[in-house]
Amino acid sequence: MKFYKTERKQVAKIMRRLYKQKLTSSSGGNVSMRTEDGKILLTSSQKDKSKLKWQDVAVIDSDGTLLTPDIKPSMEINIHKKIYLQRPDVFSIVHAHPIYVTTYAASTNKLDTNLTGESRFILGEISYVEYCLMGTEELADNCATALKSSNVAIMKNHGAVCLGENIFEAFDRMEVLEYVAQMNFNLEILKNSKPLQAEEVEKVDKLKKVK
């Protein structure tokens, strides 16, 4: 089946890029894109993410019907469906398990996104999702709730979800989130954190509104 081949190639490429950038393992994470006509293109389950091809990207109709019955979609399909349902401005979702981000997900510490202007601009405020068993409706509901007014969420004891108006933006947020987690970790060792002042954060937020 060759429909949405171009878009499915983009999804597979981003999944491979996540692995290449060490943002997830060969069996972890998932990526989706929503098409203009409402289809969800979602990476498949139980596939080597480092070698994912466009033929490994499932196509799901807006009513939830799997249009590629030979491709088993990610077990986190409900996270993608529920986020898209409530966020018409979002056209791509990236879920991964970067090591530093997941370290914070397994701790009681929270990430400071105000360490640089770029990190504040790209990430904004981070939401946090309480732990639920992976693949469950409860986890999907909690993720959707947490991401109503945020584009980035850390899933406790699990990983992270990043949203975007396009697939590059969602990927970029995941990559920057991992950089920020590394900076937070380093600064905890240095014990000398100096984030942006409140007035500077306000300037960055105003800049986002006129982007």
C-alpha positions, -999 to 999 in steps of 0.1 A, spaced: 0 0 0 17 32 -12 -7 60 -1 9 89 20 43 75 10 60 110 12 46 117 47 54 82 60 90 86 48 92 117 69 79 99 100 103 70 95 132 94 90 125 112 122 123 79 141 157 69 128 170 103 137 158 99 173 178 67 175 209 82 158 209 111 182 206 87 212 172 100 222 157 65 223 166 29 221 161 6 191 128 -7 206 115 25 223 96 56 213 72 64 186 65 92 161 33 104 144 21 129 119 -14 141 113 -23 148 76 -44 176 64 -73 152 59 -71 138 94 -52 106 90 -27 96 117 6 82 104 22 63 133 54 42 137 49 5 141 53 -16 172 81 -42 178 103 -29 149 140 -19 151 137 19 152 172 24 139 162 9 106 125 19 103 112 23 68 82 41 55 65 7 50 67 3 88 45 34 94 8 26 100 -20 47 86 -50 53 109 -83 69 98 -98 98 118 -124 74 133 -96 51 146 -98 25 118 -64 9 109 -60 13 71 -28 -7 71 -39 -40 88 -6 -56 80 12 -30 102 8 -31 140 9 5 153 26 15 184 10 5 217 8 42 226 -16 49 198 -42 63 222 -17 90 234 -15 102 198 -52 100 191 -63 118 223 -37 146 219 -47 152 183 -84 153 193 -79 181 217 -51 200 199 -61 210 164 -30 231 161 -7 200 165 3 180 135 31 159 149 40 140 182 73 126 193 76 103 222 110 91 233 132 81 263 163 103 263 186 93 291 189 126 309 152 135 305 143 100 317 167 104 347 147 134 357 114 115 350 126 90 376 134 116 402 115 143 422 136 171 406 120 193 379 137 208 349 143 245 346 138 256 310 148 292 317 186 285 316 189 300 281 166 321 259 166 294 232 154 267 256 126 289 270 116 299 234 115 263 221 102 245 252 82 270 272 68 255 304 71 217 309 41 197 320 44 165 341 24 133 338 20 110 367 31 75 362 7 50 346 13 17 330 25 21 294 -1 15 267 -31 21 290 -61 44 285 -52 61 318 -18 71 306 -32 84 273 -58 105 293 -32 119 316 -9 128 287 -37 146 269 -47 165 300 -11 176 307 -6 188 272 -37 209 268 -17 241 272 19 229 269 39 214 241 63 193 262 55 168 289 78 146 311 61 113 319 71 102 354 93 70 354 88 67 316 101 94 292 88 125 274 63 137 248 68 167 225 43 183 202 47 204 171 30 222 143 52 200 120 74 170 125 106 189 127 93 212 154 83 182 175 117 165 170 135 198 178 117 201 211 127 166 221 163 173 212 164 206 230 146 190 260 175 165 263 201 193 261 182 212 289 181 181 310 219 177 306 224 214 315 202 210 346 222 179 356 255 196 351 244 227 371 232 205 400 268 192 402 283 227 399 257 240 424 258 274 406 227 277 385 219 312 371 187 310 351 172 340 332 156 367 353 118 370 352 118 401 330 140 383 305 117 353 304 88 376 298 106 391 268 112 357 253 75 347 258 65 380 240 88 371 212 71 337 208 37 354 204 49 374 174 69 345 158 
